[in-house]
Amino acid sequence: MDYESVKVRICKVLDEVGIGYDLDNESDISDALQDSLQFISLIVALEDEFNIEIPDEIMKMDLLQSMEQLCSEIYMLVCQQSV
């Protein structure tokens, strides 16, 4: 799976959990979150979508500072999973 595919699937997940995010927008994804429950829903949805487990050490709001950061972290986990 390539980086762009990961990005597209992350956008789909964001939409599914009710987080509207424009790829052209450089604001923090965390700004679009309504509460911590939505954050947890997002993490679970990402894990399900990519069949990965997001480690506790990166499962924090800092992960959502930018779309690029989120995509990079998920992409690295996906790549590790496929090895």
VMD Tcl script that builds the backbone (N, CA, C; Angstrom):
set m [mol new atoms 249]
animate dup $m
set s [atomselect $m all]
$s set {name element resname resid chain x y z} {
  {N N MET 1 A 0.849 -1.170 0.000}
  {CA C MET 1 A 0.000 0.000 0.000}
  {C C MET 1 A 0.897 1.236 0.000}
  {N N ASP 2 A 0.586 2.181 -0.864}
  {CA C ASP 2 A 1.404 3.384 -0.935}
  {C C ASP 2 A 0.849 4.493 -0.033}
  {N N TYR 3 A 1.649 5.522 0.130}
  {CA C TYR 3 A 1.338 6.622 1.045}
  {C C TYR 3 A 0.025 7.313 0.676}
  {N N GLU 4 A -0.184 7.555 -0.605}
  {CA C GLU 4 A -1.403 8.249 -1.041}
  {C C GLU 4 A -2.654 7.423 -0.756}
  {N N SER 5 A -2.559 6.115 -0.898}
  {CA C SER 5 A -3.696 5.238 -0.577}
  {C C SER 5 A -4.033 5.320 0.905}
  {N N VAL 6 A -3.003 5.368 1.728}
  {CA C VAL 6 A -3.205 5.511 3.164}
  {C C VAL 6 A -3.916 6.824 3.459}
  {N N LYS 7 A -3.478 7.884 2.825}
  {CA C LYS 7 A -4.068 9.204 3.047}
  {C C LYS 7 A -5.552 9.223 2.665}
  {N N VAL 8 A -5.884 8.620 1.544}
  {CA C VAL 8 A -7.274 8.565 1.087}
  {C C VAL 8 A -8.131 7.773 2.079}
  {N N ARG 9 A -7.596 6.646 2.538}
  {CA C ARG 9 A -8.346 5.825 3.491}
  {C C ARG 9 A -8.497 6.519 4.843}
  {N N ILE 10 A -7.500 7.280 5.254}
  {CA C ILE 10 A -7.609 8.047 6.505}
  {C C ILE 10 A -8.709 9.093 6.372}
  {N N CYS 11 A -8.781 9.752 5.239}
  {CA C CYS 11 A -9.848 10.741 5.015}
  {C C CYS 11 A -11.223 10.092 5.104}
  {N N LYS 12 A -11.338 8.882 4.559}
  {CA C LYS 12 A -12.594 8.143 4.625}
  {C C LYS 12 A -12.959 7.845 6.081}
  {N N VAL 13 A -11.966 7.418 6.865}
  {CA C VAL 13 A -12.199 7.116 8.278}
  {C C VAL 13 A -12.597 8.385 9.034}
  {N N LEU 14 A -11.909 9.474 8.775}
  {CA C LEU 14 A -12.260 10.744 9.428}
  {C C LEU 14 A -13.722 11.085 9.172}
  {N N ASP 15 A -14.143 10.920 7.932}
  {CA C ASP 15 A -15.521 11.204 7.562}
  {C C ASP 15 A -16.489 10.257 8.275}
  {N N GLU 16 A -16.133 8.983 8.350}
  {CA C GLU 16 A -16.999 7.986 8.992}
  {C C GLU 16 A -17.223 8.259 10.474}
  {N N VAL 17 A -16.228 8.818 11.146}
  {CA C VAL 17 A -16.395 9.108 12.580}
  {C C VAL 17 A -16.877 10.536 12.824}
  {N N GLY 18 A -17.235 11.212 11.739}
  {CA C GLY 18 A -17.844 12.538 11.873}
  {C C GLY 18 A -16.879 13.690 12.008}
  {N N ILE 19 A -15.656 13.490 11.543}
  {CA C ILE 19 A -14.669 14.560 11.586}
  {C C ILE 19 A -14.476 15.066 10.166}
  {N N GLY 20 A -15.102 16.172 9.866}
  {CA C GLY 20 A -14.941 16.743 8.533}
  {C C GLY 20 A -13.581 17.408 8.430}
  {N N TYR 21 A -12.785 16.962 7.483}
  {CA C TYR 21 A -11.448 17.532 7.342}
  {C C TYR 21 A -11.127 17.677 5.873}
  {N N ASP 22 A -10.708 18.863 5.495}
  {CA C ASP 22 A -10.340 19.162 4.120}
  {C C ASP 22 A -8.842 18.931 3.956}
  {N N LEU 23 A -8.470 18.116 2.988}
  {CA C LEU 23 A -7.055 17.819 2.761}
  {C C LEU 23 A -6.226 19.066 2.491}
  {N N ASP 24 A -6.835 20.086 1.937}
  {CA C ASP 24 A -6.108 21.315 1.649}
  {C C ASP 24 A -5.932 22.183 2.889}
  {N N ASN 25 A -6.610 21.819 3.955}
  {CA C ASN 25 A -6.554 22.568 5.200}
  {C C ASN 25 A -5.341 22.100 6.004}
  {N N GLU 26 A -4.542 23.020 6.478}
  {CA C GLU 26 A -3.344 22.666 7.252}
  {C C GLU 26 A -3.557 22.746 8.756}
  {N N SER 27 A -4.802 22.964 9.192}
  {CA C SER 27 A -5.055 23.067 10.625}
  {C C SER 27 A -4.975 21.698 11.292}
  {N N ASP 28 A -4.831 21.712 12.601}
  {CA C ASP 28 A -4.767 20.472 13.376}
  {C C ASP 28 A -6.074 19.699 13.232}
  {N N ILE 29 A -5.956 18.407 13.050}
  {CA C ILE 29 A -7.150 17.569 13.016}
  {C C ILE 29 A -7.815 17.611 14.388}
  {N N SER 30 A -7.012 17.727 15.429}
  {CA C SER 30 A -7.559 17.749 16.789}
  {C C SER 30 A -8.523 18.918 16.997}
  {N N ASP 31 A -8.353 19.991 16.221}
  {CA C ASP 31 A -9.274 21.133 16.321}
  {C C ASP 31 A -10.685 20.751 15.889}
  {N N ALA 32 A -10.800 19.735 15.024}
  {CA C ALA 32 A -12.105 19.308 14.522}
  {C C ALA 32 A -12.791 18.296 15.436}
  {N N LEU 33 A -12.051 17.780 16.430}
  {CA C LEU 33 A -12.632 16.800 17.350}
  {C C LEU 33 A -13.608 17.460 18.309}
  {N N GLN 34 A -14.709 16.766 18.566}
  {CA C GLN 34 A -15.699 17.290 19.501}
  {C C GLN 34 A -15.338 16.973 20.944}
  {N N ASP 35 A -14.771 15.783 21.174}
  {CA C ASP 35 A -14.428 15.368 22.534}
  {C C ASP 35 A -13.492 14.162 22.503}
  {N N SER 36 A -13.114 13.690 23.682}
  {CA C SER 36 A -12.176 12.563 23.770}
  {C C SER 36 A -12.804 11.266 23.269}
  {N N LEU 37 A -14.108 11.136 23.369}
  {CA C LEU 37 A -14.782 9.947 22.855}
  {C C LEU 37 A -14.627 9.854 21.338}
  {N N GLN 38 A -14.707 10.981 20.670}
  {CA C GLN 38 A -14.514 10.991 19.223}
  {C C GLN 38 A -13.059 10.640 18.868}
  {N N PHE 39 A -12.118 11.061 19.690}
  {CA C PHE 39 A -10.713 10.702 19.491}
  {C C PHE 39 A -10.533 9.188 19.581}
  {N N ILE 40 A -11.110 8.578 20.610}
  {CA C ILE 40 A -11.015 7.130 20.781}
  {C C ILE 40 A -11.702 6.415 19.617}
  {N N SER 41 A -12.847 6.927 19.193}
  {CA C SER 41 A -13.549 6.339 18.043}
  {C C SER 41 A -12.682 6.389 16.797}
  {N N LEU 42 A -11.960 7.479 16.628}
  {CA C LEU 42 A -11.066 7.624 15.479}
  {C C LEU 42 A -9.935 6.595 15.541}
  {N N ILE 43 A -9.326 6.448 16.707}
  {CA C ILE 43 A -8.226 5.491 16.861}
  {C C ILE 43 A -8.708 4.071 16.554}
  {N N VAL 44 A -9.847 3.688 17.104}
  {CA C VAL 44 A -10.398 2.353 16.870}
  {C C VAL 44 A -10.723 2.160 15.388}
  {N N ALA 45 A -11.305 3.179 14.766}
  {CA C ALA 45 A -11.654 3.085 13.344}
  {C C ALA 45 A -10.407 2.958 12.469}
  {N N LEU 46 A -9.347 3.682 12.822}
  {CA C LEU 46 A -8.090 3.575 12.072}
  {C C LEU 46 A -7.490 2.177 12.234}
  {N N GLU 47 A -7.521 1.660 13.450}
  {CA C GLU 47 A -6.998 0.311 13.681}
  {C C GLU 47 A -7.782 -0.720 12.874}
  {N N ASP 48 A -9.088 -0.572 12.840}
  {CA C ASP 48 A -9.929 -1.502 12.072}
  {C C ASP 48 A -9.695 -1.368 10.576}
  {N N GLU 49 A -9.620 -0.141 10.092}
  {CA C GLU 49 A -9.453 0.106 8.657}
  {C C GLU 49 A -8.151 -0.467 8.123}
  {N N PHE 50 A -7.076 -0.325 8.891}
  {CA C PHE 50 A -5.758 -0.743 8.424}
  {C C PHE 50 A -5.276 -2.059 9.034}
  {N N ASN 51 A -6.115 -2.641 9.898}
  {CA C ASN 51 A -5.750 -3.897 10.564}
  {C C ASN 51 A -4.400 -3.763 11.278}
  {N N ILE 52 A -4.299 -2.701 12.071}
  {CA C ILE 52 A -3.085 -2.410 12.832}
  {C C ILE 52 A -3.458 -2.166 14.291}
  {N N GLU 53 A -2.448 -2.106 15.125}
  {CA C GLU 53 A -2.637 -1.675 16.502}
  {C C GLU 53 A -1.773 -0.446 16.710}
  {N N ILE 54 A -2.403 0.640 17.103}
  {CA C ILE 54 A -1.663 1.873 17.351}
  {C C ILE 54 A -1.111 1.796 18.767}
  {N N PRO 55 A 0.223 1.805 18.910}
  {CA C PRO 55 A 0.833 1.685 20.239}
  {C C PRO 55 A 0.450 2.846 21.159}
  {N N ASP 56 A 0.359 2.547 22.433}
  {CA C ASP 56 A -0.009 3.564 23.419}
  {C C ASP 56 A 0.890 4.791 23.357}
  {N N GLU 57 A 2.181 4.581 23.089}
  {CA C GLU 57 A 3.108 5.710 23.118}
  {C C GLU 57 A 2.854 6.740 22.008}
  {N N ILE 58 A 2.164 6.349 20.944}
  {CA C ILE 58 A 1.839 7.365 19.922}
  {C C ILE 58 A 0.354 7.705 19.901}
  {N N MET 59 A -0.430 7.024 20.750}
  {CA C MET 59 A -1.863 7.268 20.786}
  {C C MET 59 A -2.180 8.459 21.693}
  {N N LYS 60 A -1.894 9.627 21.180}
  {CA C LYS 60 A -2.177 10.852 21.919}
  {C C LYS 60 A -2.549 11.941 20.932}
  {N N MET 61 A -3.063 13.018 21.456}
  {CA C MET 61 A -3.558 14.093 20.600}
  {C C MET 61 A -2.466 14.660 19.695}
  {N N ASP 62 A -1.194 14.543 20.095}
  {CA C ASP 62 A -0.096 15.026 19.254}
  {C C ASP 62 A -0.092 14.348 17.887}
  {N N LEU 63 A -0.622 13.130 17.853}
  {CA C LEU 63 A -0.707 12.386 16.597}
  {C C LEU 63 A -1.541 13.151 15.566}
  {N N LEU 64 A -2.438 13.986 16.057}
  {CA C LEU 64 A -3.376 14.681 15.180}
  {C C LEU 64 A -3.009 16.135 14.922}
  {N N GLN 65 A -1.759 16.489 15.116}
  {CA C GLN 65 A -1.362 17.876 14.884}
  {C C GLN 65 A -1.461 18.257 13.426}
  {N N SER 66 A -1.256 17.299 12.544}
  {CA C SER 66 A -1.400 17.588 11.120}
  {C C SER 66 A -1.769 16.309 10.381}
  {N N MET 67 A -2.357 16.477 9.225}
  {CA C MET 67 A -2.705 15.328 8.396}
  {C C MET 67 A -1.435 14.579 7.993}
  {N N GLU 68 A -0.379 15.313 7.691}
  {CA C GLU 68 A 0.876 14.673 7.291}
  {C C GLU 68 A 1.432 13.799 8.410}
  {N N GLN 69 A 1.376 14.303 9.631}
  {CA C GLN 69 A 1.880 13.528 10.762}
  {C C GLN 69 A 1.050 12.268 10.965}
  {N N LEU 70 A -0.265 12.404 10.920}
  {CA C LEU 70 A -1.136 11.246 11.079}
  {C C LEU 70 A -0.879 10.221 9.977}
  {N N CYS 71 A -0.811 10.678 8.736}
  {CA C CYS 71 A -0.571 9.776 7.606}
  {C C CYS 71 A 0.785 9.080 7.726}
  {N N SER 72 A 1.795 9.818 8.120}
  {CA C SER 72 A 3.133 9.232 8.263}
  {C C SER 72 A 3.155 8.131 9.314}
  {N N GLU 73 A 2.537 8.396 10.456}
  {CA C GLU 73 A 2.514 7.397 11.533}
  {C C GLU 73 A 1.750 6.152 11.109}
  {N N ILE 74 A 0.587 6.340 10.504}
  {CA C ILE 74 A -0.218 5.200 10.071}
  {C C ILE 74 A 0.505 4.434 8.962}
  {N N TYR 75 A 1.103 5.158 8.035}
  {CA C TYR 75 A 1.829 4.516 6.938}
  {C C TYR 75 A 2.974 3.650 7.476}
  {N N MET 76 A 3.715 4.168 8.455}
  {CA C MET 76 A 4.813 3.394 9.045}
  {C C MET 76 A 4.284 2.127 9.713}
  {N N LEU 77 A 3.155 2.234 10.416}
  {CA C LEU 77 A 2.571 1.061 11.068}
  {C C LEU 77 A 2.085 0.036 10.049}
  {N N VAL 78 A 1.505 0.521 8.956}
  {CA C VAL 78 A 1.043 -0.377 7.895}
  {C C VAL 78 A 2.225 -1.102 7.262}
  {N N CYS 79 A 3.297 -0.371 7.015}
  {CA C CYS 79 A 4.495 -0.971 6.416}
  {C C CYS 79 A 5.118 -2.009 7.343}
  {N N GLN 80 A 5.145 -1.728 8.646}
  {CA C GLN 80 A 5.675 -2.683 9.621}
  {C C GLN 80 A 4.812 -3.936 9.674}
  {N N GLN 81 A 3.519 -3.744 9.535}
  {CA C GLN 81 A 2.573 -4.859 9.579}
  {C C GLN 81 A 2.785 -5.811 8.417}
  {N N SER 82 A 3.145 -5.271 7.257}
  {CA C SER 82 A 3.243 -6.095 6.053}
  {C C SER 82 A 4.592 -6.780 5.911}
  {N N VAL 83 A 5.513 -6.540 6.855}
  {CA C VAL 83 A 6.844 -7.167 6.777}
  {C C VAL 83 A 6.791 -8.558 7.354}
}
mol reanalyze $m
mol bondsrecalc $m
mol representation Tube
mol addrep $m
